[in-house]
Amino acid sequence: MKEIKSILQLYDSYGQGTEKCAIAQVVRVEESSYRREGARMIVFENGTFEGGISGGCLEGDALQRSQIAILKKEPSIVTYDTSKDDENQIGVGLGCNGVIDVLITPITQEGNTLNLLQRCVASRKAHILVTVTATNTPDVIALGQNWYYDTATQTLENFEHQALKASLEKDIQTVLDSKRSKIYHYNLNALSVSAFIELIPPQFHLAIYGDNYDVYPMINLAEVMDWEVSLVGKLQKLRKDKLGAVKDLYQKDDTEQPLIDDRTAVVLMAHDYKTDLRNLINLVNSPTPYIASLGPKKRFKKMVNELEDRGTPLTPEQLERIYAPCGLEIGANTPEEIAASIFAEILSVFSGKKGGMLREKQEPIHERY
């Protein structure tokens, strides 16, 4: 989401269409690549760009091809094969060792991808973009043409090709269920089309329940990651000059509290047993998959025992979502190191990964389909 926001900010600074531009987007990856499907960059006619599609080895060529696409007003698919020992191939020798398809689309007012991306950053829900990556009938369905699927109303907006709609909507649901973007291929009568169904999840939300000095490294890391931050605590204790990334502040005992959804990570760090226990009770039935509680294992065990004594024991499902002690075991000691440990654990939980060392992993880093 951070990359999308940066792209939109640059587009806005150029007057939203007063300067000609194109979008270059990774739509397919075979084997290894620094960036995965969905990575994109915006390129303006004057060579200014924002975003990225690789670790730096492809951007220069993609920039030049984007300028050509702007001039010709034609989209194109470019395949970068860095797996072959061809010294003339862009990216060879830089360690990618994969095949990357990049869709380059000049932006027009009739089919402005950026307007769709703007909708994706405007609300906290999952978004789906459908983009044509291959077509045998460009006069019917054009390369680079795209549509927005509203997950709330389950509507594929402005899609006129009814013969294809049912198949697309079925595959959209598969992408939503699997939480993985993918290219799908369709052959209906004389029509042959490939479409990249891209899932754009909402921005991560970090809800911090605490007001001591160790909240500041958490806020700083969240700012780097472009996570939305809410903070609950005694607001008079906090330094206003260190709250830059905090979107919403809530007084400790106010009835109004942060909205917690399934893209929210909760961190209980009041360093006060009663406060952390009360917050745990209030949050344990929320949709969040991650509730962190700072402190040793015996402290959390005391909470568990107290809730059992009250006749309101935590269920196995609730315990599964509570991380206490929290963070990955990396030898963290300082508040900054502890924050890094917690952020790493949050990412591992939301991605369904174990959080081990990559050098010990026998399989590829990224899943391949």
C-alpha positions in Angstrom: 0.0 0.0 0.0 2.9 2.4 0.7 4.1 2.1 -2.9 0.6 2.8 -4.3 0.3 5.9 -2.0 3.7 7.2 -3.2 2.6 6.7 -6.9 -0.7 8.5 -6.3 1.1 11.4 -4.5 3.5 11.9 -7.4 0.6 11.7 -9.9 -1.3 14.3 -7.9 1.7 16.6 -7.8 1.8 16.5 -11.6 -1.8 17.7 -11.8 -3.6 14.4 -12.2 -3.3 13.9 -15.9 -1.8 17.2 -17.1 1.5 15.4 -17.6 1.5 12.2 -19.7 2.5 9.1 -17.8 2.4 5.3 -17.9 2.2 2.4 -15.3 4.6 -0.5 -15.5 3.4 -3.4 -13.4 4.7 -6.9 -12.7 1.9 -9.3 -13.7 3.7 -12.7 -13.8 6.8 -14.2 -12.2 8.5 -17.5 -12.9 11.2 -18.7 -10.5 13.0 -15.9 -8.6 12.4 -12.2 -8.6 13.1 -9.4 -6.1 9.5 -8.1 -6.5 6.4 -10.2 -7.0 3.2 -9.8 -8.9 1.5 -6.5 -8.3 4.7 -4.4 -7.9 4.4 -1.3 -10.0 6.0 2.0 -10.9 4.6 5.2 -12.5 6.8 6.8 -15.3 6.2 10.4 -16.6 7.2 11.6 -20.0 10.1 13.6 -18.6 11.6 10.4 -17.0 10.4 11.1 -13.4 9.2 7.9 -11.8 8.0 6.4 -8.5 7.8 2.8 -7.3 9.7 -0.2 -8.5 9.4 -3.5 -10.3 12.7 -5.1 -9.3 15.7 -4.5 -7.1 17.0 -1.9 -9.6 18.0 -4.1 -12.5 14.9 -3.6 -14.6 13.7 0.0 -13.8 15.9 1.7 -16.4 14.7 -0.3 -19.3 11.1 -0.2 -18.1 11.4 3.6 -17.9 12.5 3.9 -21.5 9.8 1.4 -22.7 7.2 3.4 -20.7 8.2 6.6 -22.5 7.8 4.8 -25.8 4.3 3.6 -24.7 3.4 7.1 -23.8 4.5 8.4 -27.2 2.8 5.6 -29.2 -0.3 5.5 -26.8 -0.1 1.7 -26.9 0.2 -0.8 -24.0 2.7 -3.7 -24.2 3.9 -6.7 -22.4 7.7 -7.0 -21.8 9.3 -10.2 -20.7 12.6 -10.1 -18.8 14.3 -13.4 -18.7 17.2 -13.2 -16.3 17.6 -17.0 -16.0 19.6 -17.4 -19.2 23.3 -16.7 -19.6 22.7 -14.0 -22.3 24.8 -11.0 -21.6 22.5 -8.9 -23.9 19.5 -9.7 -21.7 18.5 -6.9 -19.3 19.1 -8.0 -15.7 21.4 -11.0 -16.3 24.2 -11.3 -13.8 22.3 -9.3 -11.1 20.9 -12.3 -9.3 17.3 -12.4 -10.2 17.3 -15.7 -12.1 13.7 -15.6 -13.1 11.3 -14.6 -15.8 9.2 -11.5 -15.2 6.3 -10.2 -17.3 5.8 -6.5 -17.0 2.7 -4.8 -18.4 3.3 -1.2 -19.5 0.1 0.9 -19.9 -0.1 4.5 -20.9 -2.6 6.3 -18.6 -5.6 7.8 -20.4 -8.7 9.6 -18.9 -10.9 6.9 -20.4 -9.1 4.0 -18.6 -7.3 5.5 -15.7 -5.8 2.8 -13.5 -4.9 5.5 -10.9 -8.5 6.3 -10.3 -9.0 2.7 -9.3 -6.0 2.7 -7.1 -7.3 5.8 -5.4 -10.3 3.8 -4.4 -8.1 1.1 -2.9 -6.4 3.5 -0.5 -9.7 5.2 0.5 -11.2 2.4 2.6 -10.3 -0.4 5.0 -11.5 -3.4 2.9 -10.0 -5.8 0.5 -9.9 -4.6 -3.1 -9.7 -6.5 -6.4 -8.4 -5.1 -9.7 -8.8 -7.1 -12.9 -6.3 -6.3 -15.7 -6.1 -7.7 -19.2 -2.6 -9.1 -19.8 -3.2 -10.8 -23.2 -6.0 -10.7 -25.7 -6.6 -11.9 -29.3 -9.4 -9.4 -29.8 -8.0 -6.0 -28.7 -10.9 -4.2 -30.4 -13.3 -6.0 -28.0 -11.1 -6.4 -24.8 -8.0 -4.3 -24.9 -4.6 -5.1 -23.5 -4.2 -3.2 -20.2 -7.9 -2.7 -19.8 -9.0 -3.0 -16.2 -12.0 -3.1 -13.9 -12.7 -2.7 -10.2 -14.4 -5.5 -8.2 -16.3 -4.1 -5.2 -15.9 -6.8 -2.4 -18.7 -5.2 -0.4 -21.3 -5.4 -3.1 -19.7 -8.3 -5.0 -19.9 -6.3 -8.2 -17.5 -6.3 -11.1 -18.1 -2.7 -12.1 -18.6 -1.5 -15.7 -17.9 -5.0 -17.1 -19.8 -5.5 -20.3 -18.7 -9.0 -21.4 -21.4 -11.2 -19.9 -20.0 -14.4 -21.4 -16.8 -13.9 -19.5 -18.3 -12.4 -16.3 -19.3 -15.7 -14.5 -15.8 -17.2 -15.0 -14.1 -14.0 -13.8 -16.2 -13.7 -10.7 -15.6 -17.4 -9.8 -11.8 -16.8 -10.0 -12.1 -13.5 -8.1 -13.6 -15.4 -5.3 -10.7 -17.9 -5.4 -8.2 -15.0 -5.1 -10.1 -13.6 -2.2 -10.3 -17.0 -0.4 -6.6 -17.8 -1.1 -5.5 -14.2 -0.5 -3.1 -14.6 -3.5 -3.1 -12.6 -6.8 -2.9 -14.7 -10.0 -3.2 -14.6 -13.8 -6.1 -16.6 -15.2 -6.7 -17.6 -18.8 -10.1 -17.7 -20.6 -11.1 -19.2 -23.9 -14.8 -18.5 -24.9 -15.7 -19.1 -28.5 -13.4 -16.9 -30.5 -12.3 -14.9 -27.5 -9.0 -15.7 -25.8 -8.1 -13.5 -22.8 -5.7 -13.6 -19.9 -6.4 -11.4 -16.9 -4.4 -10.6 -13.8 -6.7 -10.7 -10.8 -4.9 -8.6 -8.2 -5.8 -8.6 -4.5 -5.0 -5.3 -2.8 -5.5 -5.8 1.0 -6.1 -2.8 3.2 -3.2 -1.0 5.0 -2.0 -2.7 8.1 -3.3 -1.2 11.3 -1.3 -1.2 14.5 -3.2 -0.6 17.7 -0.9 0.2 20.6 -2.2 0.1 24.2 0.5 1.9 26.2 2.0 5.2 27.0 5.6 4.6 28.1 8.7 5.5 26.3 8.9 2.1 24.5 5.9 3.0 22.4 8.0 5.5 20.3 10.1 2.8 18.5 6.9 1.0 17.7 5.5 4.2 16.2 8.7 4.9 14.3 8.8 1.4 12.7 5.1 1.7 11.8 5.9 5.0 10.0 8.7 3.3 8.0 6.3 0.5 7.1 3.4 2.9 6.4 1.1 1.2 8.8 -1.9 3.1 10.2 -1.4 3.6 14.0 -3.8 4.1 16.8 -2.6 4.6 20.4 -4.6 4.2 23.6 -3.1 5.4 26.9 -2.7 8.4 29.3 -2.3 11.0 26.6 -0.8 13.5 29.0 2.2 11.2 29.4 3.1 11.2 25.7 5.5 13.5 23.9 3.6 15.1 21.0 6.8 15.5 19.0 7.2 11.7 18.8 3.7 10.8 17.6 4.1 11.7 13.9 2.8 8.4 12.5 -0.2 8.1 15.0 -3.4 8.7 13.2 -5.8 8.4 16.2 -5.2 8.9 19.9 -7.6 7.6 22.5 -7.6 8.4 26.2 -7.1 5.3 28.3 -10.6 5.2 30.0 -12.7 6.8 27.2 -15.6 4.8 25.8 -14.4 5.5 22.3 -11.7 3.1 21.3 -9.9 2.0 18.0 -11.8 0.0 15.4 -10.2 -3.4 15.3 -10.5 -5.5 12.2 -8.8 -8.6 10.7 -5.9 -6.4 9.4 -5.2 -5.0 12.8 -2.3 -6.1 15.1 -2.8 -5.3 18.8 0.1 -4.7 21.2 -0.6 -4.5 24.9 2.3 -2.6 26.5 0.9 -0.6 29.4 3.4 -2.3 31.7 0.5 -2.4 34.2 -1.0 -5.8 35.0 -4.5 -4.6 35.6 -4.6 -2.3 32.6 -3.2 -5.0 30.2 -5.6 -7.6 31.6 -8.6 -5.2 31.1 -7.5 -4.5 27.6 -7.0 -8.2 26.9 -10.6 -8.9 28.0 -12.0 -6.1 25.8 -10.0 -7.2 22.8 -10.0 -11.0 22.9 -13.3 -11.3 21.0 -12.3 -8.8 18.3 -11.4 -9.9 14.7 -7.7 -9.4 15.1 -5.5 -12.4 14.5 -2.7 -11.0 16.6 -2.7 -9.8 20.2 0.7 -9.2 21.7 1.3 -8.9 25.4 4.6 -7.7 26.6 6.1 -9.3 29.7 7.3 -12.8 30.8 5.4 -16.0 30.3 4.5 -16.2 34.0 2.8 -12.8 33.8 0.5 -14.0 31.1 -0.1 -17.3 32.9 -1.3 -15.2 35.9 -3.8 -13.6 33.6 -5.0 -16.9 32.3 -5.4 -18.3 35.8 -7.3 -15.1 37.0 -9.7 -15.4 34.1 -10.3 -19.1 34.9 -11.0 -18.2 38.5 -13.5 -15.6 37.4 -15.3 -18.2 35.4 -14.4 -16.7 32.0 -11.6 -18.8 30.8 -9.9 -18.1 27.5 -10.9 -20.5 24.8 -8.3 -22.4 22.7 -9.2 -20.2 19.7 -8.6 -17.1 21.8 -5.3 -18.4 23.2 -4.1 -19.2 19.6 -4.3 -15.4 18.8 -2.5 -14.2 21.9 1.3 -13.9 21.7 2.8 -13.8 25.2 5.7 -13.4 25.5 5.6 -11.5 22.1 8.1 -11.2 19.4 10.5 -13.4 17.5 13.5 -14.7 19.4 16.3 -12.6 18.0 18.1 -11.6 21.2 16.3 -8.3 21.5 17.0 -6.1 24.6 16.5 -2.5 23.8 13.1 -0.9 23.1 14.1 -0.6 19.4 15.2 -4.2 19.1 12.1 -5.4 20.9 10.0 -3.3 18.5 11.8 -5.0 15.5 11.2 -8.4 17.1 7.4 -7.7 17.5 7.1 -6.3 13.9 8.8 -9.4 12.5 6.4 -11.6 14.4 3.4 -9.6 13.2 4.5 -10.0 9.6 5.0 -13.7 10.1 1.6 -14.2 11.6 -0.2 -12.3 8.9 1.7 -14.0 6.1 1.3 -17.5 7.7 5.1 -18.0 8.0 7.2 -19.4 10.8 9.7 -16.6 11.0 12.8 -18.8 10.7 16.1 -18.1 8.9 15.7 -18.2 5.1 19.0 -20.0 4.7 17.5 -23.0 6.5 14.5 -23.1 4.1 14.7 -25.8 1.5 11.9 -24.5 -0.7 11.8 -21.2 -2.6 11.3 -18.1 -0.6 8.0 -17.3 -2.3 5.3 -19.8 -3.2 5.1 -20.5 -6.9 2.0 -21.6 -8.9 
